[in-house]
């Protein structure tokens, strides 16, 4: 049988308000699976059940209500479609009712039903309903239906099922084509099967024999088998509870908080730029959340400590929103657009919630331009166009397959955003890259002005050194970006690259002077090694005036008072040194002279020049890349 809708419904509410009994009444399944839970008659960890209701295949997640198990509760409601906020008619509104409601608000769950349980124990039901309605004011569930129900007598069960069906009809349609993600809430081993993990699946389907990444521990695995509520399947689709049997990985390596996704989406994150929200429902005498505080971040089924840095203010009060940066104590897998929960580091009080606007792997200062961009993103959390445009404006040059990734935006949303922005001349596309159109136009203009000025001031010059591009454009490029940008600048404009320089194609170097022959003799002497010394100049009777001309034009570099090197040779030495030090961390002169293929006599002054040029730094006998 095929189902039109896969739906995840979770409970929320104070301890002993009847959440587990409610699920049992609906599904005829007991979600308390641990011996201690049955002994204490108290839900400690997450429980699961499944049922068909109308044309919906429902996965229930029963969460614990006790304050000591809030982190388990948060793990259960991280990827749900509908919340059942359970409130006992006998006890009424309680501390964890309020905290669970705030968590629902912070995590952005938009649809819920309030279930008034244990109605067989009270007489004034309408009074209880009115009292609860007042408590729901100014919350995401303010207009939700309140359904009276008794698990003991069964009264209200039909009304509750009808209310669930009505609520499910109003849910937004699930996006198709989103990246696969499963937030692991259980990991265990079964005899004859090996490692099994469970979680709620979002995005593209999981398939038997498909490859999947796991983080942590940052490994690839293969899916051996799939189950949904004990039923085997060749494929599981978004919105289903999934039990995934994995190969080549021990269950002890996977904990609650791990993530299953395509490896390219499992990027370790250490910093989060967020819009922070502190509920106005907090008591006015609550202590404000201050900058530099140590807090505990809950994301999906994971939690970790972090330091919170408020970017515009020193403290945040109830009812306020503010930009903040979270510096995590360990790397986690978090995506752009995810919602997080912030509790105190002891884990006994919910403080705030946040929307992830940007991610990184190092702490950094946030300038005013970046703040402005983050605020725009916070106002349009579902707009792929806004998020794509803002990324190109911030980063200037981005690979197409890295645009707004990792995030839950679908490939279709990304493609449509790129097409829209290109048509509006907001971005510039070439090859596998996308640039801010403002940045591209400014780059062409600045390079043109710089190259033309050099040609006018010194007609014999080789042009603008390629290394100057980073300084000229006031942007730090990696080597791949720099190479691609230079290639595109020359391809689409009247430039040519030669010997580490950029020049106009139409520029004719002044070679009519009487030093032409002398310059050519020096070039010929340097042709094999790219190096010439003062002694060789004297021995070969070469013109020192011509040498000075070549140095001024940038063709030759003065390494020391005695040694000269062609710009191309020095460039190759730099590249070889950088590549070697990136792979080895540090090296001696003896090691680097072999890498550069030059003698020690030449290598020593070459490395000293690299030190002065800010390429390397020396510590004792070792050279390191300058940072």
DAGI-V769117 format. One record per residue. N is the residue number from 1. RES is the residue in one letter. D_FIRST is the distance of its C-alpha to the first C-alpha in whole Angstrom. Layout:
BEGIN
N,RES,D_FIRST  N,RES,D_FIRST
END
This chain:
BEGIN
1,X,0  2,X,4  3,X,7  4,X,10  5,X,12  6,X,13  7,X,16  8,X,19  9,X,21  10,X,24  11,X,27  12,X,31  13,X,34  14,X,37  15,X,37  16,X,37  17,X,35  18,X,32  19,X,30  20,X,28  21,X,29  22,X,27  23,X,24  24,X,24  25,X,24  26,X,21  27,X,19  28,X,21  29,X,21  30,X,25  31,X,25  32,X,29  33,X,29  34,X,32  35,X,35  36,X,37  37,X,35  38,X,35  39,X,38  40,X,39  41,X,36  42,X,36  43,X,33  44,X,35  45,X,32  46,X,28  47,X,26  48,X,22  49,X,19  50,X,15  51,X,14  52,X,11  53,X,13  54,X,12  55,X,10  56,X,11  57,X,11  58,X,14  59,X,17  60,X,20  61,X,23  62,X,26  63,X,29  64,X,33  65,X,35  66,X,39  67,X,41  68,X,41  69,X,38  70,X,37  71,X,36  72,X,33  73,X,32  74,X,33  75,X,31  76,X,28  77,X,28  78,X,28  79,X,25  80,X,23  81,X,22  82,X,24  83,X,26  84,X,27  85,X,31  86,X,32  87,X,35  88,X,37  89,X,39  90,X,42  91,X,42  92,X,42  93,X,42  94,X,42  95,X,43  96,X,40  97,X,38  98,X,40  99,X,40  100,X,36  101,X,36  102,X,38  103,X,36  104,X,33  105,X,36  106,X,37  107,X,33  108,X,32  109,X,29  110,X,29  111,X,27  112,X,28  113,X,28  114,X,31  115,X,31  116,X,34  117,X,33  118,X,36  119,X,37  120,X,38  121,X,41  122,X,42  123,X,44  124,X,44  125,X,40  126,X,41  127,X,44  128,X,42  129,X,39  130,X,42  131,X,44  132,X,40  133,X,40  134,X,43  135,X,42  136,X,39  137,X,42  138,X,42  139,X,38  140,X,35  141,X,34  142,X,37  143,X,35  144,X,32  145,X,31  146,X,33  147,X,31  148,X,33  149,X,31  150,X,32  151,X,30  152,X,33  153,X,33  154,X,29  155,X,31  156,X,29  157,X,26  158,X,24  159,X,26  160,X,25  161,X,21  162,X,22  163,X,24  164,X,21  165,X,19  166,X,22  167,X,23  168,X,20  169,X,20  170,X,23  171,X,22  172,X,23  173,X,21  174,X,20  175,X,22  176,X,21  177,X,23  178,X,25  179,X,26  180,X,24  181,X,25  182,X,24  183,X,27  184,X,28  185,X,28  186,X,28  187,X,29  188,X,30  189,X,30  190,X,29  191,X,30  192,X,29  193,X,27  194,X,30  195,X,29  196,X,26  197,X,26  198,X,23  199,X,23  200,X,21  201,X,20  202,X,21  203,X,22  204,X,21  205,X,18  206,X,19  207,X,19  208,X,20  209,X,24  210,X,24  211,X,27  212,X,28  213,X,31  214,X,32  215,X,34  216,X,36  217,X,37  218,X,37  219,X,35  220,X,33  221,X,30  222,X,27  223,X,24  224,X,24  225,X,20  226,X,18  227,X,16  228,X,14  229,X,15  230,X,16  231,X,13  232,X,14  233,X,13  234,X,14  235,X,14  236,X,14  237,X,15  238,X,17  239,X,17  240,X,15  241,X,17  242,X,18  243,X,20  244,X,22  245,X,24  246,X,27  247,X,30  248,X,33  249,X,34  250,X,35  251,X,33  252,X,36  253,X,36  254,X,33  255,X,34  256,X,32  257,X,33  258,X,32  259,X,30  260,X,28  261,X,28  262,X,29  263,X,33  264,X,34  265,X,33  266,X,34  267,X,38  268,X,40  269,X,41  270,X,45  271,X,45  272,X,43  273,X,45  274,X,43  275,X,44  276,X,44  277,X,44  278,X,45  279,X,44  280,X,47  281,X,45  282,X,47  283,X,51  284,X,54  285,X,56  286,X,53  287,X,54  288,X,53  289,X,51  290,X,54  291,X,54  292,X,54  293,X,53  294,X,51  295,X,47  296,X,44  297,X,41  298,X,37  299,X,35  300,X,31  301,X,31  302,X,35  303,X,38  304,X,42  305,X,45  306,X,47  307,X,50  308,X,49  309,X,52  310,X,52  311,X,53  312,X,55  313,X,56  314,X,57  315,X,55  316,X,52  317,X,52  318,X,49  319,X,48  320,X,49  321,X,47  322,X,49  323,X,48  324,X,48  325,X,48  326,X,46  327,X,48  328,X,46  329,X,47  330,X,45  331,X,42  332,X,39  333,X,36  334,X,36  335,X,34  336,X,36  337,X,35  338,X,34  339,X,35  340,X,37  341,X,38  342,X,42  343,X,43  344,X,47  345,X,47  346,X,48  347,X,44  348,X,45  349,X,45  350,X,43  351,X,45  352,X,43  353,X,40  354,X,40  355,X,38  356,X,39  357,X,41  358,X,42  359,X,42  360,X,45  361,X,46  362,X,49  363,X,51  364,X,53  365,X,55  366,X,53  367,X,55  368,X,55  369,X,54  370,X,51  371,X,51  372,X,51  373,X,48  374,X,46  375,X,46  376,X,45  377,X,42  378,X,42  379,X,42  380,X,39  381,X,36  382,X,34  383,X,36  384,X,35  385,X,38  386,X,41  387,X,40  388,X,40  389,X,43  390,X,45  391,X,44  392,X,46  393,X,49  394,X,49  395,X,49  396,X,50  397,X,49  398,X,45  399,X,43  400,X,40  401,X,38  402,X,39  403,X,39  404,X,37  405,X,36  406,X,34  407,X,32  408,X,29  409,X,30  410,X,28  411,X,29  412,X,29  413,X,31  414,X,34  415,X,34  416,X,35  417,X,37  418,X,39  419,X,39  420,X,40  421,X,43  422,X,44  423,X,45  424,X,47  425,X,49  426,X,48  427,X,47  428,X,48  429,X,46  430,X,47  431,X,46  432,X,43  433,X,45  434,X,45  435,X,48  436,X,49  437,X,51  438,X,54  439,X,54  440,X,54  441,X,57  442,X,59  443,X,59  444,X,60  445,X,63  446,X,64  447,X,64  448,X,66  449,X,69  450,X,69  451,X,70  452,X,72  453,X,74  454,X,74  455,X,75  456,X,78  457,X,79  458,X,80  459,X,79  460,X,80  461,X,77  462,X,74  463,X,71  464,X,69  465,X,68  466,X,64  467,X,64  468,X,66  469,X,62  470,X,61  471,X,64  472,X,64  473,X,60  474,X,60  475,X,57  476,X,56  477,X,55  478,X,53  479,X,55  480,X,52  481,X,52  482,X,55  483,X,55  484,X,53  485,X,54  486,X,58  487,X,56  488,X,55  489,X,58  490,X,60  491,X,58  492,X,57  493,X,61  494,X,64  495,X,64  496,X,65  497,X,65  498,X,67  499,X,68  500,X,67  501,X,68  502,X,66  503,X,69  504,X,69  505,X,69  506,X,72  507,X,74  508,X,77  509,X,78  510,X,82  511,X,83  512,X,86  513,X,88  514,X,91  515,X,89  516,X,86  517,X,88  518,X,88  519,X,84  520,X,83  521,X,85  522,X,84  523,X,80  524,X,81  525,X,83  526,X,79  527,X,77  528,X,76  529,X,76  530,X,75  531,X,78  532,X,82  533,X,84  534,X,88  535,X,90  536,X,88  537,X,89  538,X,92  539,X,92  540,X,91  541,X,93  542,X,90  543,X,90  544,X,89  545,X,89  546,X,87  547,X,85  548,X,85  549,X,84  550,X,81  551,X,80  552,X,80  553,X,78  554,X,75  555,X,76  556,X,77  557,X,77  558,X,79  559,X,78  560,X,81  561,X,85  562,X,85  563,X,82  564,X,80  565,X,77  566,X,75  567,X,72  568,X,70  569,X,71  570,X,70  571,X,67  572,X,66  573,X,67  574,X,65  575,X,62  576,X,63  577,X,64  578,X,61  579,X,58  580,X,60  581,X,61  582,X,57  583,X,56  584,X,59  585,X,60  586,X,63  587,X,66  588,X,70  589,X,72  590,X,72  591,X,69  592,X,68  593,X,71  594,X,69  595,X,66  596,X,68  597,X,70  598,X,74  599,X,77  600,X,77  601,X,80  602,X,78  603,X,75  604,X,76  605,X,77  606,X,74  607,X,72  608,X,75  609,X,74  610,X,70  611,X,71  612,X,73  613,X,70  614,X,68  615,X,66  616,X,67  617,X,68  618,X,71  619,X,71  620,X,73  621,X,73  622,X,69  623,X,68  624,X,64  625,X,62  626,X,64  627,X,61
END
